[in-house]
Amino acid sequence: MVYLDGSIHPGRNENIAGAHTVGHNSDSIGVCYIGGGVDSNMNAKDTRTENQKIALRNLVNELLKNIQMQQCMDTMNSQLSMSKF
């Protein structure tokens, strides 16, 4: 969770399925922030602070790097195990 000041506070461990996207909880990571809401016409309002926007960009970039690294390691491990045959 990204607080208004941009500080990041962990929720569930990334290895535990979340409850954020029906049908994709086991293959995705949920990221949330404090704020949001709707106006009088029920239109979504973007109430993120600048600190939240920066923190969210940094967090998503870090998560993407970790996922890409894991995919690379999985591929290398797969290739190594296949080369044993």
PDB file of N, CA, C and O in Angstrom:
ATOM      1  N   MET A   1       0.844  -1.172   0.000  1.00  0.00           N
ATOM      2  CA  MET A   1       0.000   0.000   0.000  1.00  0.00           C
ATOM      3  C   MET A   1       0.891   1.238   0.000  1.00  0.00           C
ATOM      4  O   MET A   1       1.865   1.322   0.749  1.00  0.00           O
ATOM      5  N   VAL A   2       0.542   2.184  -0.845  1.00  0.00           N
ATOM      6  CA  VAL A   2       1.301   3.427  -0.922  1.00  0.00           C
ATOM      7  C   VAL A   2       0.527   4.508  -0.174  1.00  0.00           C
ATOM      8  O   VAL A   2      -0.590   4.868  -0.546  1.00  0.00           O
ATOM      9  N   TYR A   3       1.146   5.014   0.883  1.00  0.00           N
ATOM     10  CA  TYR A   3       0.511   6.050   1.700  1.00  0.00           C
ATOM     11  C   TYR A   3       0.621   7.412   1.007  1.00  0.00           C
ATOM     12  O   TYR A   3       1.356   7.559   0.031  1.00  0.00           O
ATOM     13  N   LEU A   4      -0.105   8.393   1.514  1.00  0.00           N
ATOM     14  CA  LEU A   4      -0.139   9.727   0.915  1.00  0.00           C
ATOM     15  C   LEU A   4       1.240  10.358   0.798  1.00  0.00           C
ATOM     16  O   LEU A   4       1.504  11.107  -0.143  1.00  0.00           O
ATOM     17  N   ASP A   5       2.127  10.058   1.756  1.00  0.00           N
ATOM     18  CA  ASP A   5       3.475  10.636   1.731  1.00  0.00           C
ATOM     19  C   ASP A   5       4.420   9.880   0.797  1.00  0.00           C
ATOM     20  O   ASP A   5       5.590  10.243   0.677  1.00  0.00           O
ATOM     21  N   GLY A   6       3.923   8.828   0.132  1.00  0.00           N
ATOM     22  CA  GLY A   6       4.745   8.051  -0.779  1.00  0.00           C
ATOM     23  C   GLY A   6       5.443   6.868  -0.127  1.00  0.00           C
ATOM     24  O   GLY A   6       6.133   6.103  -0.802  1.00  0.00           O
ATOM     25  N   SER A   7       5.271   6.717   1.158  1.00  0.00           N
ATOM     26  CA  SER A   7       5.891   5.559   1.820  1.00  0.00           C
ATOM     27  C   SER A   7       5.129   4.294   1.437  1.00  0.00           C
ATOM     28  O   SER A   7       3.912   4.308   1.252  1.00  0.00           O
ATOM     29  N   ILE A   8       5.885   3.199   1.323  1.00  0.00           N
ATOM     30  CA  ILE A   8       5.317   1.928   0.881  1.00  0.00           C
ATOM     31  C   ILE A   8       5.252   0.977   2.068  1.00  0.00           C
ATOM     32  O   ILE A   8       6.235   0.788   2.785  1.00  0.00           O
ATOM     33  N   HIS A   9       4.081   0.384   2.264  1.00  0.00           N
ATOM     34  CA  HIS A   9       3.853  -0.540   3.376  1.00  0.00           C
ATOM     35  C   HIS A   9       3.357  -1.861   2.800  1.00  0.00           C
ATOM     36  O   HIS A   9       2.321  -1.909   2.137  1.00  0.00           O
ATOM     37  N   PRO A  10       4.109  -2.939   3.059  1.00  0.00           N
ATOM     38  CA  PRO A  10       3.735  -4.231   2.452  1.00  0.00           C
ATOM     39  C   PRO A  10       2.424  -4.772   2.991  1.00  0.00           C
ATOM     40  O   PRO A  10       2.051  -4.541   4.141  1.00  0.00           O
ATOM     41  N   GLY A  11       1.748  -5.491   2.132  1.00  0.00           N
ATOM     42  CA  GLY A  11       0.539  -6.211   2.516  1.00  0.00           C
ATOM     43  C   GLY A  11       0.869  -7.689   2.514  1.00  0.00           C
ATOM     44  O   GLY A  11       1.769  -8.133   3.226  1.00  0.00           O
ATOM     45  N   ARG A  12       0.138  -8.453   1.708  1.00  0.00           N
ATOM     46  CA  ARG A  12       0.418  -9.881   1.572  1.00  0.00           C
ATOM     47  C   ARG A  12       1.790 -10.108   0.969  1.00  0.00           C
ATOM     48  O   ARG A  12       2.280  -9.288   0.192  1.00  0.00           O
ATOM     49  N   ASN A  13       2.402 -11.213   1.325  1.00  0.00           N
ATOM     50  CA  ASN A  13       3.637 -11.625   0.685  1.00  0.00           C
ATOM     51  C   ASN A  13       3.352 -11.872  -0.792  1.00  0.00           C
ATOM     52  O   ASN A  13       2.270 -12.343  -1.144  1.00  0.00           O
ATOM     53  N   GLU A  14       4.313 -11.559  -1.661  1.00  0.00           N
ATOM     54  CA  GLU A  14       4.110 -11.722  -3.102  1.00  0.00           C
ATOM     55  C   GLU A  14       3.844 -13.169  -3.501  1.00  0.00           C
ATOM     56  O   GLU A  14       3.289 -13.424  -4.570  1.00  0.00           O
ATOM     57  N   ASN A  15       4.233 -14.114  -2.658  1.00  0.00           N
ATOM     58  CA  ASN A  15       4.029 -15.535  -2.955  1.00  0.00           C
ATOM     59  C   ASN A  15       2.635 -16.030  -2.584  1.00  0.00           C
ATOM     60  O   ASN A  15       2.289 -17.176  -2.870  1.00  0.00           O
ATOM     61  N   ILE A  16       1.836 -15.180  -1.954  1.00  0.00           N
ATOM     62  CA  ILE A  16       0.481 -15.554  -1.533  1.00  0.00           C
ATOM     63  C   ILE A  16      -0.524 -14.895  -2.478  1.00  0.00           C
ATOM     64  O   ILE A  16      -0.440 -13.698  -2.752  1.00  0.00           O
ATOM     65  N   ALA A  17      -1.463 -15.681  -2.964  1.00  0.00           N
ATOM     66  CA  ALA A  17      -2.481 -15.139  -3.871  1.00  0.00           C
ATOM     67  C   ALA A  17      -3.261 -14.030  -3.190  1.00  0.00           C
ATOM     68  O   ALA A  17      -3.628 -14.135  -2.020  1.00  0.00           O
ATOM     69  N   GLY A  18      -3.505 -12.983  -3.929  1.00  0.00           N
ATOM     70  CA  GLY A  18      -4.237 -11.850  -3.392  1.00  0.00           C
ATOM     71  C   GLY A  18      -5.734 -11.990  -3.590  1.00  0.00           C
ATOM     72  O   GLY A  18      -6.236 -13.075  -3.886  1.00  0.00           O
ATOM     73  N   ALA A  19      -6.437 -10.888  -3.425  1.00  0.00           N
ATOM     74  CA  ALA A  19      -7.888 -10.855  -3.614  1.00  0.00           C
ATOM     75  C   ALA A  19      -8.238  -9.550  -4.313  1.00  0.00           C
ATOM     76  O   ALA A  19      -9.067  -8.777  -3.834  1.00  0.00           O
ATOM     77  N   HIS A  20      -7.593  -9.314  -5.459  1.00  0.00           N
ATOM     78  CA  HIS A  20      -7.739  -8.027  -6.133  1.00  0.00           C
ATOM     79  C   HIS A  20      -8.323  -8.116  -7.540  1.00  0.00           C
ATOM     80  O   HIS A  20      -8.937  -7.154  -8.000  1.00  0.00           O
ATOM     81  N   THR A  21      -8.151  -9.243  -8.240  1.00  0.00           N
ATOM     82  CA  THR A  21      -8.630  -9.350  -9.613  1.00  0.00           C
ATOM     83  C   THR A  21      -9.215 -10.740  -9.832  1.00  0.00           C
ATOM     84  O   THR A  21      -8.477 -11.723  -9.888  1.00  0.00           O
ATOM     85  N   VAL A  22     -10.504 -10.822  -9.952  1.00  0.00           N
ATOM     86  CA  VAL A  22     -11.165 -12.120 -10.120  1.00  0.00           C
ATOM     87  C   VAL A  22     -10.550 -12.871 -11.297  1.00  0.00           C
ATOM     88  O   VAL A  22     -10.452 -12.345 -12.405  1.00  0.00           O
ATOM     89  N   GLY A  23     -10.143 -14.098 -11.037  1.00  0.00           N
ATOM     90  CA  GLY A  23      -9.572 -14.941 -12.072  1.00  0.00           C
ATOM     91  C   GLY A  23      -8.082 -14.760 -12.292  1.00  0.00           C
ATOM     92  O   GLY A  23      -7.479 -15.508 -13.062  1.00  0.00           O
ATOM     93  N   HIS A  24      -7.471 -13.777 -11.626  1.00  0.00           N
ATOM     94  CA  HIS A  24      -6.038 -13.531 -11.823  1.00  0.00           C
ATOM     95  C   HIS A  24      -5.284 -13.329 -10.508  1.00  0.00           C
ATOM     96  O   HIS A  24      -4.153 -12.843 -10.513  1.00  0.00           O
ATOM     97  N   ASN A  25      -5.891 -13.691  -9.402  1.00  0.00           N
ATOM     98  CA  ASN A  25      -5.233 -13.475  -8.116  1.00  0.00           C
ATOM     99  C   ASN A  25      -3.986 -14.326  -7.940  1.00  0.00           C
ATOM    100  O   ASN A  25      -3.051 -13.916  -7.251  1.00  0.00           O
ATOM    101  N   SER A  26      -3.957 -15.506  -8.553  1.00  0.00           N
ATOM    102  CA  SER A  26      -2.802 -16.388  -8.353  1.00  0.00           C
ATOM    103  C   SER A  26      -1.660 -16.086  -9.317  1.00  0.00           C
ATOM    104  O   SER A  26      -0.562 -16.614  -9.143  1.00  0.00           O
ATOM    105  N   ASP A  27      -1.893 -15.246 -10.333  1.00  0.00           N
ATOM    106  CA  ASP A  27      -0.830 -14.959 -11.295  1.00  0.00           C
ATOM    107  C   ASP A  27      -0.576 -13.460 -11.461  1.00  0.00           C
ATOM    108  O   ASP A  27      -0.142 -13.003 -12.518  1.00  0.00           O
ATOM    109  N   SER A  28      -0.854 -12.713 -10.405  1.00  0.00           N
ATOM    110  CA  SER A  28      -0.620 -11.271 -10.454  1.00  0.00           C
ATOM    111  C   SER A  28      -0.305 -10.760  -9.050  1.00  0.00           C
ATOM    112  O   SER A  28      -0.499 -11.458  -8.055  1.00  0.00           O
ATOM    113  N   ILE A  29       0.181  -9.536  -8.999  1.00  0.00           N
ATOM    114  CA  ILE A  29       0.494  -8.879  -7.726  1.00  0.00           C
ATOM    115  C   ILE A  29      -0.359  -7.623  -7.640  1.00  0.00           C
ATOM    116  O   ILE A  29      -0.339  -6.794  -8.550  1.00  0.00           O
ATOM    117  N   GLY A  30      -1.104  -7.477  -6.560  1.00  0.00           N
ATOM    118  CA  GLY A  30      -1.940  -6.296  -6.380  1.00  0.00           C
ATOM    119  C   GLY A  30      -1.153  -5.167  -5.738  1.00  0.00           C
ATOM    120  O   GLY A  30      -0.395  -5.389  -4.793  1.00  0.00           O
ATOM    121  N   VAL A  31      -1.333  -3.961  -6.249  1.00  0.00           N
ATOM    122  CA  VAL A  31      -0.713  -2.761  -5.690  1.00  0.00           C
ATOM    123  C   VAL A  31      -1.833  -1.758  -5.458  1.00  0.00           C
ATOM    124  O   VAL A  31      -2.655  -1.522  -6.344  1.00  0.00           O
ATOM    125  N   CYS A  32      -1.867  -1.176  -4.281  1.00  0.00           N
ATOM    126  CA  CYS A  32      -2.928  -0.211  -4.003  1.00  0.00           C
ATOM    127  C   CYS A  32      -2.354   1.038  -3.352  1.00  0.00           C
ATOM    128  O   CYS A  32      -1.208   1.051  -2.900  1.00  0.00           O
ATOM    129  N   TYR A  33      -3.167   2.085  -3.311  1.00  0.00           N
ATOM    130  CA  TYR A  33      -2.752   3.327  -2.682  1.00  0.00           C
ATOM    131  C   TYR A  33      -3.933   3.902  -1.907  1.00  0.00           C
ATOM    132  O   TYR A  33      -5.089   3.585  -2.188  1.00  0.00           O
ATOM    133  N   ILE A  34      -3.631   4.735  -0.946  1.00  0.00           N
ATOM    134  CA  ILE A  34      -4.665   5.411  -0.168  1.00  0.00           C
ATOM    135  C   ILE A  34      -5.163   6.592  -0.992  1.00  0.00           C
ATOM    136  O   ILE A  34      -4.373   7.378  -1.515  1.00  0.00           O
ATOM    137  N   GLY A  35      -6.475   6.703  -1.098  1.00  0.00           N
ATOM    138  CA  GLY A  35      -7.064   7.802  -1.838  1.00  0.00           C
ATOM    139  C   GLY A  35      -8.111   7.291  -2.802  1.00  0.00           C
ATOM    140  O   GLY A  35      -8.659   6.202  -2.634  1.00  0.00           O
ATOM    141  N   GLY A  36      -8.375   8.089  -3.804  1.00  0.00           N
ATOM    142  CA  GLY A  36      -9.370   7.715  -4.799  1.00  0.00           C
ATOM    143  C   GLY A  36     -10.752   8.147  -4.374  1.00  0.00           C
ATOM    144  O   GLY A  36     -10.918   8.980  -3.482  1.00  0.00           O
ATOM    145  N   GLY A  37     -11.727   7.576  -5.018  1.00  0.00           N
ATOM    146  CA  GLY A  37     -13.108   7.916  -4.723  1.00  0.00           C
ATOM    147  C   GLY A  37     -13.829   8.295  -6.001  1.00  0.00           C
ATOM    148  O   GLY A  37     -13.309   8.111  -7.102  1.00  0.00           O
ATOM    149  N   VAL A  38     -15.015   8.820  -5.846  1.00  0.00           N
ATOM    150  CA  VAL A  38     -15.822   9.234  -6.989  1.00  0.00           C
ATOM    151  C   VAL A  38     -16.407  10.614  -6.733  1.00  0.00           C
ATOM    152  O   VAL A  38     -16.581  11.036  -5.589  1.00  0.00           O
ATOM    153  N   ASP A  39     -16.708  11.309  -7.832  1.00  0.00           N
ATOM    154  CA  ASP A  39     -17.359  12.607  -7.696  1.00  0.00           C
ATOM    155  C   ASP A  39     -18.878  12.412  -7.625  1.00  0.00           C
ATOM    156  O   ASP A  39     -19.348  11.276  -7.552  1.00  0.00           O
ATOM    157  N   SER A  40     -19.636  13.482  -7.645  1.00  0.00           N
ATOM    158  CA  SER A  40     -21.087  13.385  -7.487  1.00  0.00           C
ATOM    159  C   SER A  40     -21.758  12.650  -8.651  1.00  0.00           C
ATOM    160  O   SER A  40     -22.893  12.191  -8.519  1.00  0.00           O
ATOM    161  N   ASN A  41     -21.067  12.537  -9.785  1.00  0.00           N
ATOM    162  CA  ASN A  41     -21.601  11.804 -10.938  1.00  0.00           C
ATOM    163  C   ASN A  41     -21.076  10.375 -11.005  1.00  0.00           C
ATOM    164  O   ASN A  41     -21.237   9.696 -12.018  1.00  0.00           O
ATOM    165  N   MET A  42     -20.449   9.924  -9.928  1.00  0.00           N
ATOM    166  CA  MET A  42     -19.895   8.567  -9.831  1.00  0.00           C
ATOM    167  C   MET A  42     -18.743   8.332 -10.804  1.00  0.00           C
ATOM    168  O   MET A  42     -18.481   7.192 -11.188  1.00  0.00           O
ATOM    169  N   ASN A  43     -18.054   9.401 -11.206  1.00  0.00           N
ATOM    170  CA  ASN A  43     -16.850   9.276 -12.020  1.00  0.00           C
ATOM    171  C   ASN A  43     -15.646   9.143 -11.093  1.00  0.00           C
ATOM    172  O   ASN A  43     -15.542   9.837 -10.082  1.00  0.00           O
ATOM    173  N   ALA A  44     -14.737   8.234 -11.460  1.00  0.00           N
ATOM    174  CA  ALA A  44     -13.548   8.034 -10.635  1.00  0.00           C
ATOM    175  C   ALA A  44     -12.720   9.311 -10.568  1.00  0.00           C
ATOM    176  O   ALA A  44     -12.578  10.033 -11.554  1.00  0.00           O
ATOM    177  N   LYS A  45     -12.172   9.574  -9.367  1.00  0.00           N
ATOM    178  CA  LYS A  45     -11.317  10.738  -9.170  1.00  0.00           C
ATOM    179  C   LYS A  45      -9.900  10.252  -8.884  1.00  0.00           C
ATOM    180  O   LYS A  45      -9.706   9.324  -8.098  1.00  0.00           O
ATOM    181  N   ASP A  46      -8.917  10.873  -9.515  1.00  0.00           N
ATOM    182  CA  ASP A  46      -7.518  10.570  -9.242  1.00  0.00           C
ATOM    183  C   ASP A  46      -7.043  11.525  -8.158  1.00  0.00           C
ATOM    184  O   ASP A  46      -6.817  12.707  -8.419  1.00  0.00           O
ATOM    185  N   THR A  47      -6.894  11.020  -6.959  1.00  0.00           N
ATOM    186  CA  THR A  47      -6.491  11.860  -5.838  1.00  0.00           C
ATOM    187  C   THR A  47      -5.064  11.568  -5.377  1.00  0.00           C
ATOM    188  O   THR A  47      -4.658  11.982  -4.291  1.00  0.00           O
ATOM    189  N   ARG A  48      -4.293  10.839  -6.223  1.00  0.00           N
ATOM    190  CA  ARG A  48      -2.927  10.505  -5.829  1.00  0.00           C
ATOM    191  C   ARG A  48      -2.094  11.769  -5.664  1.00  0.00           C
ATOM    192  O   ARG A  48      -2.204  12.715  -6.443  1.00  0.00           O
ATOM    193  N   THR A  49      -1.259  11.762  -4.630  1.00  0.00           N
ATOM    194  CA  THR A  49      -0.320  12.862  -4.429  1.00  0.00           C
ATOM    195  C   THR A  49       0.878  12.644  -5.354  1.00  0.00           C
ATOM    196  O   THR A  49       1.068  11.548  -5.882  1.00  0.00           O
ATOM    197  N   GLU A  50       1.678  13.684  -5.547  1.00  0.00           N
ATOM    198  CA  GLU A  50       2.891  13.542  -6.367  1.00  0.00           C
ATOM    199  C   GLU A  50       3.811  12.478  -5.764  1.00  0.00           C
ATOM    200  O   GLU A  50       4.420  11.694  -6.491  1.00  0.00           O
ATOM    201  N   ASN A  51       3.908  12.455  -4.431  1.00  0.00           N
ATOM    202  CA  ASN A  51       4.740  11.442  -3.776  1.00  0.00           C
ATOM    203  C   ASN A  51       4.222  10.037  -4.058  1.00  0.00           C
ATOM    204  O   ASN A  51       5.014   9.115  -4.253  1.00  0.00           O
ATOM    205  N   GLN A  52       2.916   9.867  -4.082  1.00  0.00           N
ATOM    206  CA  GLN A  52       2.342   8.557  -4.409  1.00  0.00           C
ATOM    207  C   GLN A  52       2.644   8.169  -5.852  1.00  0.00           C
ATOM    208  O   GLN A  52       2.996   7.021  -6.126  1.00  0.00           O
ATOM    209  N   LYS A  53       2.508   9.113  -6.771  1.00  0.00           N
ATOM    210  CA  LYS A  53       2.772   8.815  -8.181  1.00  0.00           C
ATOM    211  C   LYS A  53       4.214   8.360  -8.378  1.00  0.00           C
ATOM    212  O   LYS A  53       4.477   7.395  -9.095  1.00  0.00           O
ATOM    213  N   ILE A  54       5.139   9.058  -7.739  1.00  0.00           N
ATOM    214  CA  ILE A  54       6.558   8.688  -7.841  1.00  0.00           C
ATOM    215  C   ILE A  54       6.779   7.311  -7.230  1.00  0.00           C
ATOM    216  O   ILE A  54       7.437   6.459  -7.828  1.00  0.00           O
ATOM    217  N   ALA A  55       6.232   7.097  -6.046  1.00  0.00           N
ATOM    218  CA  ALA A  55       6.412   5.812  -5.352  1.00  0.00           C
ATOM    219  C   ALA A  55       5.797   4.665  -6.152  1.00  0.00           C
ATOM    220  O   ALA A  55       6.393   3.592  -6.239  1.00  0.00           O
ATOM    221  N   LEU A  56       4.626   4.870  -6.731  1.00  0.00           N
ATOM    222  CA  LEU A  56       3.973   3.833  -7.533  1.00  0.00           C
ATOM    223  C   LEU A  56       4.801   3.486  -8.763  1.00  0.00           C
ATOM    224  O   LEU A  56       4.966   2.310  -9.088  1.00  0.00           O
ATOM    225  N   ARG A  57       5.327   4.512  -9.455  1.00  0.00           N
ATOM    226  CA  ARG A  57       6.181   4.249 -10.626  1.00  0.00           C
ATOM    227  C   ARG A  57       7.408   3.439 -10.219  1.00  0.00           C
ATOM    228  O   ARG A  57       7.761   2.463 -10.882  1.00  0.00           O
ATOM    229  N   ASN A  58       8.056   3.845  -9.131  1.00  0.00           N
ATOM    230  CA  ASN A  58       9.250   3.138  -8.671  1.00  0.00           C
ATOM    231  C   ASN A  58       8.927   1.709  -8.254  1.00  0.00           C
ATOM    232  O   ASN A  58       9.673   0.784  -8.572  1.00  0.00           O
ATOM    233  N   LEU A  59       7.824   1.528  -7.547  1.00  0.00           N
ATOM    234  CA  LEU A  59       7.427   0.197  -7.086  1.00  0.00           C
ATOM    235  C   LEU A  59       7.127  -0.729  -8.262  1.00  0.00           C
ATOM    236  O   LEU A  59       7.585  -1.872  -8.285  1.00  0.00           O
ATOM    237  N   VAL A  60       6.368  -0.247  -9.229  1.00  0.00           N
ATOM    238  CA  VAL A  60       6.034  -1.077 -10.387  1.00  0.00           C
ATOM    239  C   VAL A  60       7.297  -1.419 -11.176  1.00  0.00           C
ATOM    240  O   VAL A  60       7.458  -2.558 -11.614  1.00  0.00           O
ATOM    241  N   ASN A  61       8.188  -0.455 -11.360  1.00  0.00           N
ATOM    242  CA  ASN A  61       9.443  -0.741 -12.061  1.00  0.00           C
ATOM    243  C   ASN A  61      10.261  -1.794 -11.326  1.00  0.00           C
ATOM    244  O   ASN A  61      10.844  -2.676 -11.958  1.00  0.00           O
ATOM    245  N   GLU A  62      10.313  -1.714 -10.018  1.00  0.00           N
ATOM    246  CA  GLU A  62      11.052  -2.698  -9.219  1.00  0.00           C
ATOM    247  C   GLU A  62      10.405  -4.076  -9.324  1.00  0.00           C
ATOM    248  O   GLU A  62      11.104  -5.079  -9.468  1.00  0.00           O
ATOM    249  N   LEU A  63       9.094  -4.129  -9.256  1.00  0.00           N
ATOM    250  CA  LEU A  63       8.393  -5.412  -9.399  1.00  0.00           C
ATOM    251  C   LEU A  63       8.646  -6.021 -10.780  1.00  0.00           C
ATOM    252  O   LEU A  63       8.862  -7.227 -10.898  1.00  0.00           O
ATOM    253  N   LEU A  64       8.619  -5.193 -11.815  1.00  0.00           N
ATOM    254  CA  LEU A  64       8.876  -5.686 -13.172  1.00  0.00           C
ATOM    255  C   LEU A  64      10.289  -6.239 -13.298  1.00  0.00           C
ATOM    256  O   LEU A  64      10.494  -7.278 -13.924  1.00  0.00           O
ATOM    257  N   LYS A  65      11.271  -5.547 -12.704  1.00  0.00           N
ATOM    258  CA  LYS A  65      12.649  -6.048 -12.736  1.00  0.00           C
ATOM    259  C   LYS A  65      12.743  -7.400 -12.053  1.00  0.00           C
ATOM    260  O   LYS A  65      13.396  -8.313 -12.557  1.00  0.00           O
ATOM    261  N   ASN A  66      12.083  -7.528 -10.890  1.00  0.00           N
ATOM    262  CA  ASN A  66      12.113  -8.794 -10.150  1.00  0.00           C
ATOM    263  C   ASN A  66      11.457  -9.918 -10.949  1.00  0.00           C
ATOM    264  O   ASN A  66      11.953 -11.045 -10.961  1.00  0.00           O
ATOM    265  N   ILE A  67      10.349  -9.614 -11.612  1.00  0.00           N
ATOM    266  CA  ILE A  67       9.655 -10.625 -12.419  1.00  0.00           C
ATOM    267  C   ILE A  67      10.521 -11.036 -13.595  1.00  0.00           C
ATOM    268  O   ILE A  67      10.639 -12.225 -13.892  1.00  0.00           O
ATOM    269  N   GLN A  68      11.132 -10.064 -14.269  1.00  0.00           N
ATOM    270  CA  GLN A  68      11.994 -10.380 -15.410  1.00  0.00           C
ATOM    271  C   GLN A  68      13.195 -11.208 -14.966  1.00  0.00           C
ATOM    272  O   GLN A  68      13.606 -12.132 -15.667  1.00  0.00           O
ATOM    273  N   MET A  69      13.759 -10.881 -13.804  1.00  0.00           N
ATOM    274  CA  MET A  69      14.898 -11.637 -13.279  1.00  0.00           C
ATOM    275  C   MET A  69      14.466 -13.066 -12.980  1.00  0.00           C
ATOM    276  O   MET A  69      15.193 -14.008 -13.296  1.00  0.00           O
ATOM    277  N   GLN A  70      13.299 -13.242 -12.377  1.00  0.00           N
ATOM    278  CA  GLN A  70      12.807 -14.577 -12.060  1.00  0.00           C
ATOM    279  C   GLN A  70      12.560 -15.378 -13.333  1.00  0.00           C
ATOM    280  O   GLN A  70      12.888 -16.563 -13.394  1.00  0.00           O
ATOM    281  N   GLN A  71      11.986 -14.739 -14.346  1.00  0.00           N
ATOM    282  CA  GLN A  71      11.739 -15.429 -15.614  1.00  0.00           C
ATOM    283  C   GLN A  71      13.056 -15.863 -16.249  1.00  0.00           C
ATOM    284  O   GLN A  71      13.152 -16.964 -16.792  1.00  0.00           O
ATOM    285  N   CYS A  72      14.061 -15.010 -16.183  1.00  0.00           N
ATOM    286  CA  CYS A  72      15.372 -15.325 -16.734  1.00  0.00           C
ATOM    287  C   CYS A  72      15.981 -16.508 -15.980  1.00  0.00           C
ATOM    288  O   CYS A  72      16.532 -17.421 -16.596  1.00  0.00           O
ATOM    289  N   MET A  73      15.883 -16.491 -14.652  1.00  0.00           N
ATOM    290  CA  MET A  73      16.422 -17.586 -13.842  1.00  0.00           C
ATOM    291  C   MET A  73      15.678 -18.887 -14.129  1.00  0.00           C
ATOM    292  O   MET A  73      16.295 -19.948 -14.223  1.00  0.00           O
ATOM    293  N   ASP A  74      14.365 -18.810 -14.267  1.00  0.00           N
ATOM    294  CA  ASP A  74      13.573 -20.003 -14.588  1.00  0.00           C
ATOM    295  C   ASP A  74      13.997 -20.583 -15.934  1.00  0.00           C
ATOM    296  O   ASP A  74      14.112 -21.799 -16.082  1.00  0.00           O
ATOM    297  N   THR A  75      14.227 -19.711 -16.912  1.00  0.00           N
ATOM    298  CA  THR A  75      14.653 -20.163 -18.239  1.00  0.00           C
ATOM    299  C   THR A  75      16.031 -20.816 -18.157  1.00  0.00           C
ATOM    300  O   THR A  75      16.258 -21.871 -18.747  1.00  0.00           O
ATOM    301  N   MET A  76      16.946 -20.189 -17.428  1.00  0.00           N
ATOM    302  CA  MET A  76      18.289 -20.757 -17.293  1.00  0.00           C
ATOM    303  C   MET A  76      18.241 -22.109 -16.591  1.00  0.00           C
ATOM    304  O   MET A  76      18.909 -23.054 -17.011  1.00  0.00           O
ATOM    305  N   ASN A  77      17.454 -22.202 -15.525  1.00  0.00           N
ATOM    306  CA  ASN A  77      17.329 -23.474 -14.803  1.00  0.00           C
ATOM    307  C   ASN A  77      16.735 -24.548 -15.689  1.00  0.00           C
ATOM    308  O   ASN A  77      17.161 -25.702 -15.642  1.00  0.00           O
ATOM    309  N   SER A  78      15.761 -24.180 -16.490  1.00  0.00           N
ATOM    310  CA  SER A  78      15.133 -25.128 -17.399  1.00  0.00           C
ATOM    311  C   SER A  78      16.139 -25.617 -18.430  1.00  0.00           C
ATOM    312  O   SER A  78      16.202 -26.808 -18.733  1.00  0.00           O
ATOM    313  N   GLN A  79      16.925 -24.690 -18.966  1.00  0.00           N
ATOM    314  CA  GLN A  79      17.921 -25.068 -19.964  1.00  0.00           C
ATOM    315  C   GLN A  79      19.004 -25.938 -19.349  1.00  0.00           C
ATOM    316  O   GLN A  79      19.474 -26.885 -19.981  1.00  0.00           O
ATOM    317  N   LEU A  80      19.404 -25.628 -18.124  1.00  0.00           N
ATOM    318  CA  LEU A  80      20.422 -26.426 -17.450  1.00  0.00           C
ATOM    319  C   LEU A  80      19.935 -27.841 -17.175  1.00  0.00           C
ATOM    320  O   LEU A  80      20.674 -28.808 -17.357  1.00  0.00           O
ATOM    321  N   SER A  81      18.687 -27.955 -16.735  1.00  0.00           N
ATOM    322  CA  SER A  81      18.161 -29.298 -16.434  1.00  0.00           C
ATOM    323  C   SER A  81      17.989 -30.108 -17.716  1.00  0.00           C
ATOM    324  O   SER A  81      18.146 -31.329 -17.692  1.00  0.00           O
ATOM    325  N   MET A  82      17.669 -29.459 -18.831  1.00  0.00           N
ATOM    326  CA  MET A  82      17.515 -30.170 -20.095  1.00  0.00           C
ATOM    327  C   MET A  82      18.866 -30.588 -20.651  1.00  0.00           C
ATOM    328  O   MET A  82      18.960 -31.583 -21.370  1.00  0.00           O
ATOM    329  N   SER A  83      19.924 -29.829 -20.323  1.00  0.00           N
ATOM    330  CA  SER A  83      21.243 -30.164 -20.858  1.00  0.00           C
ATOM    331  C   SER A  83      21.844 -31.392 -20.164  1.00  0.00           C
ATOM    332  O   SER A  83      22.844 -31.933 -20.636  1.00  0.00           O
ATOM    333  N   LYS A  84      21.254 -31.835 -19.062  1.00  0.00           N
ATOM    334  CA  LYS A  84      21.724 -33.017 -18.345  1.00  0.00           C
ATOM    335  C   LYS A  84      21.361 -34.304 -19.077  1.00  0.00           C
ATOM    336  O   LYS A  84      21.935 -35.359 -18.808  1.00  0.00           O
ATOM    337  N   PHE A  85      20.407 -34.216 -20.005  1.00  0.00           N
ATOM    338  CA  PHE A  85      19.941 -35.425 -20.694  1.00  0.00           C
ATOM    339  C   PHE A  85      20.757 -35.702 -21.888  1.00  0.00           C
ATOM    340  O   PHE A  85      20.510 -36.682 -22.591  1.00  0.00           O
TER     341      PHE A  85
END
